[in-house]
Structures are given as C-alpha cells and as structure tokens.
Amino acid sequence: MFFRQNKENKENKENKELVKIAALLIHAAKIDENYSAAEEKIIIKTLQKIGTDNKNIDQIIKEAKEIEQNSNQILDFTKEVKNMDEKGKIKIIETLWRIIYSNKEVDIYEANLMRRLAGLLYIDSKIMGNIKEQIKKEKT
C-alpha cells in the first residue's frame, strides 16, 4: 500500500506540473483572443510528448483552462517550465511558437509574451530568435 501511495503521489505531482504547463500553452493560445482547434491540437500533442497518456489529457486540459482563466499572471505557469532541463524548456518554447504561428501571424501581445517568457525562463534571445525562425519556416 505504501508503494501505491508513493506512485499516486508522484502521478498527482506530475499531473499538477502538466496542468501548469498546459495553462501556459493555453494562455499563449488565448492571448490573441482566437483560441482555435488547431492550437488545442498542438497543446495536446505536446502534453502527450512530455508525459501524459490519453486518458488524462481531457482532465489536464480542463483544469488548465480553469487555472488560466482564474490567474492574472504568467508567473504561476512558468515555475514548472523554469524547473525543466534546457531540452524541456526548448520543447515548450517551440510549442509556444507553433501555437503563435498556427494562424500565420504574430500580434503584439504574442510577441510581448514571448519576450517576457525568454526573460522568465532564462532563454538567451539568440536561441529564442533561432527557434522563432525555425518554426516560422515550418509554417510557411
């Protein structure tokens, strides 16, 4: 029973982390006031890659939407990403740019969000620019 509780506690912790990461991705998708099915598809695909199975995805997305709607700052969401290794951070940044470019254009709110995130996540502006250009080329 002790081992099952530890496994459940670990899964709960991982789910909470994924909810916060999903909330950040949803925030980026909603910032231009145009949250599309294509953006949600990108978010789901990313969550599947970083650690959840399909049965939890709907619940994680639902919780993330609630958290994102009730929060007034992105610091709540960035803590989990900040604790990731460099490779994980890059994966999230790529996803954020994919979400932003899913409608083929970047508005001022999206650009501002990415500048703020680069600072909060300690991502070098050159790396951020390279990722942005890579994703932009994919989308054109």
C-alpha positions, 0 to 999 in steps of 0.5 A, spaced: 500 500 500 505 504 501 508 503 494 501 505 491 501 511 495 508 513 493 506 512 485 499 516 486 503 521 489 508 522 484 502 521 478 498 527 482 505 531 482 506 530 475 499 531 473 499 538 477 506 540 473 502 538 466 496 542 468 501 548 469 504 547 463 498 546 459 495 553 462 501 556 459 500 553 452 493 555 453 494 562 455 499 563 449 493 560 445 488 565 448 492 571 448 490 573 441 483 572 443 482 566 437 483 560 441 482 555 435 482 547 434 488 547 431 492 550 437 488 545 442 491 540 437 498 542 438 497 543 446 495 536 446 500 533 442 505 536 446 502 534 453 502 527 450 510 528 448 512 530 455 508 525 459 501 524 459 497 518 456 490 519 453 486 518 458 488 524 462 489 529 457 481 531 457 482 532 465 489 536 464 486 540 459 480 542 463 483 544 469 488 548 465 483 552 462 480 553 469 487 555 472 488 560 466 482 563 466 482 564 474 490 567 474 492 574 472 499 572 471 504 568 467 508 567 473 504 561 476 505 557 469 512 558 468 515 555 475 514 548 472 517 550 465 523 554 469 524 547 473 525 543 466 532 541 463 534 546 457 531 540 452 524 541 456 524 548 456 526 548 448 520 543 447 515 548 450 518 554 447 517 551 440 510 549 442 509 556 444 511 558 437 507 553 433 501 555 437 503 563 435 504 561 428 498 556 427 494 562 424 500 565 420 501 571 424 504 574 430 500 580 434 503 584 439 501 581 445 504 574 442 510 577 441 510 581 448 509 574 451 514 571 448 519 576 450 517 576 457 517 568 457 525 568 454 526 573 460 522 568 465 525 562 463 532 564 462 532 563 454 538 567 451 534 571 445 539 568 440 536 561 441 529 564 442 530 568 435 533 561 432 527 557 434 522 563 432 525 562 425 525 555 425 518 554 426 516 560 422 519 556 416 515 550 418 509 554 417 510 557 411 
